[in-house]
């Protein structure tokens, strides 16, 4: 990272940023161009390992691309209010962001509910969740094991 003064390497700070985000963008390898998609997510930190969870339909482009290559990149951000300067170069937008890469895999049927609980915990304060068995069969859950991760921050009052 060129701007080391903005880099965040502490995993707890990175987790705090991620927990404050509502969307994670995941980039897949495709033939001519990357394929990027915004997804709802859940995040877990176990020791020094960060894992992201997503859900999707049982068929579609994400799953087709995943069959070809399980390596993905991801990005989350929390933009702030634009600060308009007297001159264009004095304008800025404070932000916090997290970028990284890792390996994506399907979660087995017995792991769906624990993974979905992590995902639901990203958005809800409820302690437990009920699931419709019929709908569980219609959803695929994905697990992204993070290989590299970094955060970046620019905060101005």
Secondary structure, DSSP 8 states (H G I E B T S, - for coil): ---GGGEE--HHHHHHHHHT-S-EEEEE--SSS-EEEEE--EEEEETTEEEEEEEEESSSHHHHHHHH--EEEEEEEEEEEEE--SSGGG-EEEEEEEEEEEEEEE--GGGHHHHHHHHHHHH---S-----HHHHHTEEEEEEEEEEEEEEEE---
